[in-house]
Amino acid sequence: MVLAGPAFLRTIARALIALAMLSLAQSAVAANVNGIVYGDGSPLESAQVNLYDQSTVLLQSRQTDVSGAYQFDSLAAGTYFLNVEPPTGSPYATTSSRQVDVASSDVALDFLLVSASYKFSGFIRDQYGTPIDGLRVNAGGQSANGEYLGSSGVTDSTGYYEMVLAPAEYRIDIQ
């Protein structure tokens, strides 16, 4: 048996390629994303934290525990978006999506929800006056102390949307 011939070299090349692919597959699972959701400064239980990919496809959702904590485990390296939906009946507004870049270490991202006090609503129609169904309307801004605020709504079959916002200056984005 010859250990230096073409068949041996092909076997070695295949083994090296398999090891490289295994190494890449292991590095693709990069990190956890976790944090705490606060409502007016206190941990907020039963808020829903949503994880989206870059195409705004919902990948996973988590409910916060009694300490307001959430965690998404073993995410592949890449860019994701998170938003928080407050518990039903709470006075808080839904946050707009926040970008999180996952690489090789865990990422901590906390959210502060503030009591909402203003309803923002309207209709979206095309240039011919036809209602546009299914558009997401996002409002993002900062509170007086610099915390990120936001909310979103989706148009219905009449083009109507609404969201609840805390006092702040907002940027409106329609998707």
LUMLUMKE-370427 format. One line per 5 residues: for each residue x, y, z of N, C-alpha, C, O. Coordinates in nm, 3 decimals. Example, Ala and Ser with C-alpha at 12.3 -4.5 7.8 and 13.67 -1.06 7.14 Angstrom:
<nodes>
1.319:-0.569:0.780:1.230:-0.450:0.780:1.320:-0.330:0.780:1.424:-0.332:0.846 | 1.285:-0.225:0.708:1.367:-0.106:0.714:1.290:0.003:0.787:1.341:0.114:0.804
</nodes>
This chain:
<nodes>
0.084:-0.118:0.000:0.000:0.000:0.000:0.089:0.124:0.000:0.178:0.138:0.084 | 0.063:0.215:-0.094:0.141:0.337:-0.107:0.065:0.450:-0.036:-0.052:0.473:-0.065 | 0.132:0.520:0.056:0.067:0.625:0.134:0.086:0.764:0.075:0.038:0.862:0.131 | 0.155:0.775:-0.036:0.178:0.906:-0.094:0.119:0.919:-0.233:0.143:1.020:-0.300 | 0.044:0.824:-0.279:-0.011:0.826:-0.413:-0.132:0.918:-0.425:-0.174:0.978:-0.326
-0.188:0.931:-0.547:-0.302:1.019:-0.573:-0.426:0.984:-0.490:-0.497:1.074:-0.444 | -0.453:0.855:-0.470:-0.570:0.817:-0.390:-0.555:0.863:-0.246:-0.650:0.911:-0.185 | -0.434:0.848:-0.192:-0.408:0.892:-0.055:-0.424:1.044:-0.043:-0.484:1.092:0.053 | -0.372:1.117:-0.140:-0.384:1.264:-0.138:-0.530:1.308:-0.147:-0.570:1.404:-0.081 | -0.609:1.238:-0.230:-0.753:1.271:-0.238:-0.821:1.245:-0.104:-0.904:1.324:-0.060
-0.786:1.135:-0.038:-0.843:1.103:0.093:-0.808:1.211:0.194:-0.893:1.255:0.271 | -0.683:1.253:0.194:-0.640:1.360:0.286:-0.715:1.490:0.254:-0.761:1.559:0.345 | -0.729:1.524:0.127:-0.799:1.647:0.086:-0.945:1.642:0.132:-0.998:1.740:0.182 | -1.010:1.526:0.113:-1.150:1.512:0.159:-1.161:1.527:0.309:-1.255:1.590:0.359 | -1.066:1.470:0.382:-1.068:1.480:0.528:-1.050:1.626:0.572:-1.118:1.672:0.664
-0.961:1.698:0.506:-0.940:1.839:0.540:-1.063:1.924:0.508:-1.099:2.013:0.585 | -1.128:1.895:0.396:-1.251:1.967:0.361:-1.360:1.937:0.463:-1.431:2.028:0.505 | -1.374:1.812:0.504:-1.475:1.775:0.604:-1.448:1.846:0.736:-1.541:1.895:0.801 | -1.321:1.853:0.776:-1.287:1.924:0.900:-1.317:2.073:0.888:-1.367:2.133:0.984 | -1.289:2.133:0.775:-1.318:2.276:0.754:-1.468:2.301:0.760:-1.512:2.399:0.820
-1.546:2.211:0.698:-1.692:2.228:0.700:-1.746:2.212:0.841:-1.835:2.286:0.882 | -1.693:2.116:0.917:-1.734:2.097:1.055:-1.700:2.220:1.138:-1.780:2.264:1.220 | -1.582:2.276:1.116:-1.541:2.396:1.187:-1.633:2.513:1.155:-1.671:2.588:1.245 | -1.670:2.530:1.027:-1.761:2.637:0.989:-1.899:2.616:1.050:-1.961:2.712:1.096 | -1.946:2.493:1.052:-2.078:2.464:1.109:-2.079:2.495:1.258:-2.177:2.548:1.310
-1.970:2.462:1.327:-1.964:2.491:1.469:-1.956:2.640:1.496:-2.011:2.688:1.595 | -1.887:2.716:1.409:-1.875:2.860:1.432:-2.003:2.933:1.394:-2.021:3.049:1.433 | -2.094:2.869:1.318:-2.218:2.934:1.279:-2.310:2.953:1.400:-2.386:3.051:1.404 | -2.306:2.862:1.497:-2.382:2.881:1.620:-2.296:2.966:1.710:-2.197:2.920:1.766 | -2.336:3.092:1.722:-2.244:3.188:1.782:-2.273:3.222:1.927:-2.182:3.217:2.010
-2.396:3.256:1.959:-2.415:3.318:2.089:-2.562:3.321:2.129:-2.651:3.284:2.053 | -2.582:3.364:2.252:-2.716:3.386:2.306:-2.745:3.535:2.306:-2.654:3.617:2.316 | -2.872:3.569:2.294:-2.917:3.708:2.311:-3.011:3.707:2.431:-3.107:3.630:2.435 | -2.981:3.792:2.528:-3.064:3.796:2.648:-3.073:3.938:2.702:-3.000:4.027:2.658 | -3.162:3.957:2.796:-3.176:4.088:2.857:-3.292:4.091:2.953:-3.350:3.988:2.987
-3.325:4.211:2.995:-3.435:4.232:3.089:-3.527:4.339:3.031:-3.481:4.439:2.977 | -3.656:4.315:3.043:-3.757:4.413:3.002:-3.807:4.481:3.129:-3.850:4.417:3.224 | -3.800:4.614:3.126:-3.846:4.694:3.240:-3.972:4.771:3.200:-3.984:4.816:3.086 | -4.064:4.785:3.293:-4.180:4.870:3.276:-4.170:4.985:3.374:-4.181:4.964:3.495 | -4.148:5.105:3.325:-4.127:5.222:3.410:-4.020:5.198:3.516:-4.032:5.244:3.629
-3.914:5.124:3.479:-3.801:5.103:3.569:-3.804:4.976:3.651:-3.703:4.942:3.712 | -3.916:4.902:3.654:-3.926:4.777:3.729:-3.932:4.660:3.632:-3.988:4.673:3.523 | -3.876:4.543:3.670:-3.882:4.426:3.581:-4.028:4.396:3.543:-4.117:4.400:3.627 | -4.049:4.365:3.416:-4.185:4.344:3.365:-4.203:4.197:3.329:-4.141:4.146:3.236 | -4.290:4.130:3.403:-4.321:3.989:3.379:-4.425:3.975:3.267:-4.511:4.061:3.251
-4.415:3.868:3.191:-4.512:3.829:3.087:-4.513:3.918:2.964:-4.610:3.918:2.888 | -4.406:3.994:2.944:-4.394:4.066:2.817:-4.346:3.965:2.712:-4.276:3.870:2.746 | -4.383:3.986:2.587:-4.340:3.895:2.481:-4.228:3.961:2.401:-4.246:4.071:2.348 | -4.112:3.895:2.394:-3.998:3.944:2.317:-3.993:3.862:2.189:-3.987:3.739:2.193 | -3.995:3.930:2.075:-3.998:3.865:1.944:-3.863:3.883:1.874:-3.804:3.991:1.877
-3.816:3.775:1.813:-3.690:3.774:1.739:-3.721:3.757:1.591:-3.787:3.662:1.551 | -3.672:3.851:1.508:-3.696:3.851:1.363:-3.563:3.841:1.289:-3.459:3.884:1.340 | -3.568:3.784:1.168:-3.449:3.786:1.084:-3.446:3.917:1.005:-3.532:4.003:1.025 | -3.348:3.932:0.917:-3.333:4.056:0.840:-3.449:4.081:0.745:-3.471:4.194:0.703 | -3.524:3.978:0.711:-3.640:3.993:0.622:-3.768:4.016:0.701:-3.877:4.007:0.645
-3.755:4.045:0.831:-3.866:4.066:0.924:-3.957:3.945:0.937:-4.077:3.959:0.962 | -3.900:3.826:0.920:-3.973:3.702:0.945:-3.956:3.667:1.093:-3.843:3.661:1.143 | -4.067:3.643:1.162:-4.062:3.607:1.303:-3.998:3.469:1.317:-4.046:3.372:1.258 | -3.889:3.461:1.395:-3.818:3.336:1.415:-3.857:3.268:1.545:-3.881:3.147:1.549 | -3.863:3.347:1.654:-3.893:3.293:1.787:-3.956:3.401:1.872:-3.942:3.520:1.843
-4.027:3.359:1.977:-4.082:3.451:2.077:-4.054:3.393:2.215:-4.051:3.271:2.233 | -4.033:3.480:2.311:-4.011:3.439:2.450:-4.096:3.528:2.540:-4.115:3.647:2.512 | -4.147:3.470:2.648:-4.216:3.547:2.753:-4.115:3.578:2.861:-4.035:3.493:2.899 | -4.118:3.701:2.912:-4.028:3.736:3.022:-4.075:3.668:3.150:-4.194:3.647:3.171 | -3.977:3.634:3.234:-4.010:3.570:3.361:-4.039:3.677:3.467:-4.048:3.795:3.435
-4.053:3.635:3.592:-4.088:3.726:3.700:-3.985:3.837:3.719:-4.018:3.945:3.770 | -3.859:3.813:3.678:-3.756:3.916:3.689:-3.742:3.997:3.561:-3.649:4.077:3.548 | -3.834:3.977:3.465:-3.831:4.052:3.340:-3.731:3.998:3.239:-3.710:4.059:3.134 | -3.668:3.884:3.270:-3.561:3.831:3.185:-3.615:3.749:3.068:-3.721:3.686:3.078 | -3.540:3.752:2.958:-3.568:3.669:2.840:-3.434:3.621:2.786:-3.329:3.679:2.816
-3.436:3.514:2.705:-3.314:3.466:2.642:-3.347:3.386:2.517:-3.439:3.304:2.516 | -3.269:3.412:2.411:-3.272:3.333:2.288:-3.138:3.261:2.282:-3.033:3.325:2.284 | -3.140:3.127:2.273:-3.019:3.047:2.282:-2.962:3.009:2.146:-3.036:2.990:2.049 | -2.831:2.997:2.141:-2.756:2.937:2.029:-2.795:2.992:1.893:-2.829:2.917:1.802 | -2.791:3.125:1.880:-2.824:3.187:1.752:-2.703:3.187:1.660:-2.589:3.207:1.704
-2.727:3.164:1.533:-2.620:3.171:1.434:-2.574:3.316:1.421:-2.651:3.409:1.445 | -2.450:3.334:1.384:-2.398:3.469:1.363:-2.481:3.539:1.257:-2.519:3.479:1.156 | -2.510:3.667:1.280:-2.587:3.743:1.183:-2.658:3.860:1.249:-2.636:3.890:1.366 | -2.741:3.927:1.172:-2.816:4.042:1.219:-2.961:4.001:1.243:-3.023:3.937:1.159 | -3.012:4.039:1.359:-3.149:4.008:1.398:-3.216:4.137:1.446:-3.150:4.239:1.466
-3.347:4.131:1.464:-3.423:4.242:1.519:-3.511:4.191:1.631:-3.569:4.083:1.620 | -3.521:4.268:1.739:-3.606:4.233:1.853:-3.708:4.343:1.875:-3.679:4.461:1.856 | -3.828:4.303:1.916:-3.922:4.400:1.968:-3.994:4.337:2.086:-3.992:4.215:2.103 | -4.058:4.421:2.167:-4.125:4.375:2.287:-4.271:4.415:2.281:-4.305:4.531:2.255 | -4.358:4.317:2.306:-4.501:4.344:2.320:-4.533:4.335:2.469:-4.509:4.232:2.531
-4.588:4.443:2.526:-4.617:4.441:2.670:-4.730:4.343:2.701:-4.805:4.304:2.612 | -4.743:4.304:2.829:-4.854:4.216:2.867:-4.989:4.282:2.835:-5.003:4.403:2.844 | -5.086:4.201:2.798:-5.220:4.251:2.767:-5.274:4.329:2.886:-5.264:4.285:3.001 | -5.331:4.444:2.858:-5.390:4.527:2.962:-5.293:4.617:3.035:-5.334:4.694:3.122 | -5.164:4.608:3.000:-5.068:4.696:3.067:-5.071:4.834:3.001:-5.122:4.848:2.890
-5.017:4.934:3.068:-5.019:5.069:3.012:-4.902:5.099:2.918:-4.880:5.215:2.883 | -4.827:4.997:2.877:-4.705:5.019:2.801:-4.727:5.002:2.652:-4.817:4.930:2.608 | -4.645:5.071:2.575:-4.650:5.063:2.429:-4.555:4.955:2.379:-4.454:4.926:2.444 | -4.586:4.895:2.265:-4.496:4.800:2.200:-4.376:4.876:2.148:-4.389:4.988:2.098 | -4.258:4.817:2.161:-4.138:4.884:2.111:-4.126:4.863:1.962:-4.177:4.765:1.908
-4.058:4.954:1.895:-4.019:4.931:1.757:-3.903:4.833:1.757:-3.841:4.810:1.861 | -3.874:4.776:1.644:-3.767:4.676:1.636:-3.631:4.741:1.662:-3.604:4.853:1.617 | -3.547:4.669:1.735:-3.410:4.711:1.760:-3.317:4.608:1.700:-3.338:4.487:1.716 | -3.216:4.654:1.632:-3.121:4.565:1.566:-3.022:4.510:1.668:-2.976:4.581:1.757 | -2.988:4.381:1.652:-2.884:4.319:1.733:-2.796:4.236:1.640:-2.845:4.155:1.562
-2.666:4.258:1.651:-2.570:4.185:1.569:-2.505:4.077:1.655:-2.441:4.106:1.756 | -2.523:3.952:1.613:-2.470:3.838:1.686:-2.341:3.794:1.619:-2.335:3.776:1.497 | -2.237:3.778:1.700:-2.109:3.731:1.647:-2.066:3.610:1.729:-2.132:3.506:1.725 | -1.956:3.621:1.802:-1.903:3.506:1.874:-1.923:3.512:2.024:-1.878:3.421:2.095 | -1.988:3.615:2.075:-2.011:3.623:2.220:-2.156:3.663:2.245:-2.224:3.718:2.158
-2.202:3.635:2.368:-2.339:3.666:2.404:-2.365:3.816:2.395:-2.275:3.898:2.413 | -2.491:3.849:2.366:-2.532:3.989:2.353:-2.641:4.016:2.455:-2.738:3.941:2.463 | -2.626:4.123:2.533:-2.728:4.165:2.630:-2.798:4.288:2.575:-2.734:4.385:2.536 | -2.931:4.283:2.572:-3.010:4.395:2.522:-3.132:4.411:2.611:-3.224:4.329:2.607 | -3.133:4.518:2.691:-3.245:4.548:2.780:-3.341:4.642:2.712:-3.303:4.717:2.622
-3.467:4.639:2.755:-3.571:4.727:2.703:-3.636:4.799:2.820:-3.658:4.739:2.926 | -3.668:4.926:2.801:-3.744:5.003:2.899:-3.874:5.046:2.833:-3.873:5.124:2.738 | -3.986:4.997:2.885:-4.116:5.039:2.836:-4.169:5.145:2.932:-4.156:5.131:3.054 | -4.227:5.249:2.879:-4.283:5.355:2.963:-4.433:5.359:2.944:-4.486:5.319:2.840 | -4.501:5.409:3.045:-4.646:5.420:3.036:-4.684:5.502:2.915:-4.636:5.613:2.894
-4.771:5.445:2.836:-4.816:5.513:2.714:-4.931:5.606:2.747:-5.013:5.578:2.834 | -4.936:5.717:2.675:-5.044:5.809:2.705:-5.109:5.871:2.582:-5.206:5.946:2.597 | -5.060:5.845:2.463:-5.119:5.904:2.343:-5.150:5.797:2.240:-5.071:5.706:2.216 | -5.266:5.808:2.179:-5.302:5.718:2.070:-5.268:5.787:1.940:-5.308:5.901:1.917 | -5.193:5.718:1.854:-5.155:5.769:1.723:-5.219:5.676:1.622:-5.195:5.555:1.624
-5.301:5.731:1.533:-5.372:5.646:1.438:-5.393:5.720:1.307:-5.372:5.841:1.297 | -5.434:5.646:1.207:-5.462:5.707:1.078:-5.497:5.602:0.974:-5.516:5.485:1.006 | -5.507:5.647:0.852:-5.538:5.560:0.739:-5.428:5.575:0.636:-5.374:5.683:0.616 | -5.395:5.464:0.570:-5.298:5.469:0.461:-5.369:5.420:0.335:-5.428:5.312:0.331 | -5.361:5.505:0.234:-5.424:5.474:0.106:-5.324:5.504:-0.006:-5.231:5.583:0.011
-5.345:5.439:-0.120:-5.258:5.467:-0.234:-5.302:5.596:-0.303:-5.395:5.662:-0.256 | -5.236:5.633:-0.412:-5.264:5.759:-0.480:-5.406:5.766:-0.537:-5.453:5.874:-0.571 | -5.475:5.652:-0.547:-5.612:5.650:-0.599:-5.716:5.645:-0.487:-5.836:5.638:-0.513 | -5.669:5.648:-0.361:-5.760:5.645:-0.248:-5.799:5.506:-0.202:-5.885:5.491:-0.116 | -5.735:5.404:-0.257:-5.765:5.266:-0.219:-5.689:5.232:-0.091:-5.568:5.254:-0.084
-5.758:5.178:0.012:-5.689:5.140:0.136:-5.582:5.034:0.111:-5.599:4.947:0.026 | -5.473:5.043:0.186:-5.365:4.945:0.175:-5.364:4.862:0.302:-5.342:4.913:0.412 | -5.389:4.733:0.285:-5.397:4.638:0.397:-5.260:4.576:0.424:-5.185:4.548:0.330 | -5.227:4.554:0.551:-5.109:4.477:0.588:-4.978:4.553:0.596:-4.872:4.491:0.606 | -4.981:4.686:0.591:-4.856:4.763:0.607:-4.825:4.777:0.755:-4.915:4.798:0.837
-4.697:4.766:0.790:-4.655:4.789:0.929:-4.610:4.934:0.941:-4.527:4.981:0.864 | -4.668:5.004:1.038:-4.633:5.143:1.066:-4.555:5.142:1.198:-4.608:5.103:1.302 | -4.429:5.186:1.193:-4.342:5.188:1.310:-4.317:5.332:1.352:-4.300:5.420:1.268 | -4.315:5.355:1.483:-4.278:5.485:1.538:-4.164:5.461:1.635:-4.177:5.381:1.728 | -4.052:5.529:1.616:-3.937:5.514:1.705:-3.885:5.650:1.747:-3.881:5.744:1.667
-3.846:5.660:1.874:-3.794:5.786:1.926:-3.720:5.765:2.056:-3.691:5.652:2.095 | -3.690:5.875:2.124:-3.620:5.869:2.252:-3.695:5.949:2.356:-3.752:6.054:2.327 | -3.695:5.898:2.479:-3.756:5.970:2.591:-3.664:6.085:2.631:-3.554:6.098:2.579 | -3.711:6.166:2.724:-3.632:6.279:2.771:-3.499:6.236:2.833:-3.401:6.310:2.828 | -3.495:6.114:2.891:-3.370:6.067:2.951:-3.288:5.979:2.856:-3.193:5.914:2.899
-3.323:5.978:2.726:-3.244:5.910:2.626:-3.278:5.764:2.602:-3.212:5.699:2.520 | -3.378:5.710:2.669:-3.417:5.571:2.648:-3.492:5.557:2.516:-3.568:5.647:2.477 | -3.471:5.446:2.447:-3.539:5.419:2.320:-3.686:5.389:2.345:-3.719:5.308:2.433 | -3.774:5.452:2.269:-3.918:5.429:2.277:-3.970:5.390:2.140:-3.910:5.426:2.039 | -4.078:5.318:2.136:-4.136:5.285:2.007:-4.264:5.206:2.018:-4.299:5.154:2.124
-4.331:5.198:1.907:-4.453:5.121:1.896:-4.476:5.092:1.749:-4.411:5.152:1.663 | -4.568:5.001:1.720:-4.600:4.973:1.581:-4.745:4.928:1.570:-4.806:4.884:1.667 | -4.797:4.941:1.450:-4.932:4.896:1.419:-4.935:4.847:1.276:-4.848:4.880:1.197 | -5.036:4.767:1.243:-5.051:4.713:1.108:-5.185:4.759:1.053:-5.286:4.754:1.122 | -5.185:4.804:0.928:-5.309:4.850:0.867:-5.404:4.733:0.844:-5.362:4.622:0.811
-5.534:4.761:0.862:-5.636:4.659:0.836:-5.690:4.677:0.694:-5.632:4.751:0.614 | -5.799:4.610:0.662:-5.853:4.614:0.526:-5.904:4.752:0.485:-5.922:4.779:0.367 | -5.927:4.841:0.583:-5.969:4.978:0.551:-5.850:5.073:0.545:-5.867:5.193:0.520 | -5.727:5.019:0.570:-5.607:5.102:0.572:-5.581:5.166:0.707:-5.486:5.243:0.722 | -5.665:5.134:0.807:-5.654:5.196:0.940:-5.547:5.127:1.025:-5.533:5.004:1.021
-5.472:5.205:1.100:-5.375:5.154:1.198:-5.384:5.241:1.321:-5.431:5.355:1.316 | -5.337:5.187:1.433:-5.326:5.267:1.554:-5.217:5.208:1.643:-5.187:5.089:1.637 | -5.161:5.294:1.726:-5.061:5.253:1.824:-5.067:5.350:1.940:-5.121:5.460:1.928 | -5.012:5.308:2.052:-5.009:5.392:2.171:-4.865:5.435:2.193:-4.773:5.353:2.190 | -4.846:5.565:2.216:-4.712:5.621:2.228:-4.697:5.702:2.356:-4.791:5.768:2.401
-4.579:5.696:2.414:-4.544:5.782:2.527:-4.502:5.918:2.471:-4.466:5.928:2.354 | -4.505:6.021:2.555:-4.464:6.154:2.507:-4.318:6.152:2.461:-4.229:6.116:2.538 | -4.294:6.189:2.337:-4.159:6.196:2.279:-4.173:6.243:2.135:-4.284:6.259:2.084 | -4.060:6.266:2.072:-4.056:6.297:1.930:-4.023:6.167:1.857:-3.930:6.097:1.896 | -4.099:6.133:1.752:-4.086:6.003:1.686:-4.054:6.018:1.538:-4.086:6.119:1.475
-3.990:5.915:1.485:-3.970:5.898:1.342:-4.066:5.789:1.298:-4.070:5.682:1.358 | -4.145:5.815:1.194:-4.242:5.718:1.145:-4.184:5.646:1.023:-4.129:5.709:0.933 | -4.197:5.514:1.022:-4.146:5.432:0.914:-4.258:5.337:0.872:-4.322:5.276:0.958 | -4.283:5.326:0.743:-4.389:5.238:0.692:-4.324:5.130:0.609:-4.244:5.158:0.519 | -4.359:5.004:0.640:-4.302:4.889:0.568:-4.412:4.808:0.506:-4.386:4.707:0.441
</nodes>
